[in-house]
């Protein structure tokens, strides 16, 4: 297969395909054998191996955010077969009190995602957050609320 030029538009299309949760669409940009590392210390953290595991993670993320998990691509830096994307993420847990700023309810973080491409498909990715964003991400995924009570029974 001829090597495909990686462009910011291609990267954005890959994000859109993954977020759609449409496996056939995602497979146009993500390898069947993709490996993706989710940062943090929570049940979703660690390596997700294969397109099905990555889609399952994305589905869990969407469900935890009540269907509204926003990702804004700030910039994309591309070099050869790798790209690094600076992203802003925002989500509010369903049932969060109106106006809550608790990191257990609101995820609002700046981070980076690094992807390696082969033959026009993403084969490996890693994500990370800057500063308090890493703590915010862990707290947002926590099964506990700010009051220490379990959210899911």
Rosetta blueprint (number, residue, H / E / L):
1 X L
2 X L
3 X L
4 X L
5 X L
6 X L
7 X L
8 X H
9 X H
10 X H
11 X H
12 X H
13 X H
14 X H
15 X H
16 X H
17 X H
18 X H
19 X H
20 X H
21 X L
22 X L
23 X H
24 X H
25 X H
26 X H
27 X L
28 X L
29 X L
30 X E
31 X E
32 X E
33 X E
34 X E
35 X E
36 X E
37 X E
38 X E
39 X L
40 X L
41 X L
42 X L
43 X L
44 X L
45 X L
46 X E
47 X E
48 X E
49 X E
50 X L
51 X H
52 X H
53 X H
54 X H
55 X H
56 X H
57 X H
58 X H
59 X H
60 X H
61 X H
62 X H
63 X H
64 X H
65 X L
66 X L
67 X L
68 X L
69 X E
70 X E
71 X E
72 X E
73 X E
74 X E
75 X E
76 X E
77 X E
78 X E
79 X E
80 X L
81 X L
82 X E
83 X E
84 X E
85 X E
86 X E
87 X E
88 X E
89 X E
90 X E
91 X E
92 X E
93 X L
94 X L
95 X L
96 X L
97 X L
98 X L
99 X L
100 X L
101 X L
102 X L
103 X L
104 X L
105 X L
106 X E
107 X E
108 X E
109 X E
110 X E
111 X E
112 X E
113 X E
114 X E
115 X E
116 X E
117 X E
118 X E
119 X L
120 X L
121 X E
122 X E
123 X E
124 X E
125 X E
126 X E
127 X E
128 X E
129 X E
130 X L
131 X L
132 X H
133 X H
134 X H
135 X H
136 X H
137 X H
138 X H
139 X H
140 X H
141 X H
142 X L
143 X L
144 X E
145 X L
146 X L
147 X L
148 X L
149 X L
150 X E
151 X L
152 X L
153 X L
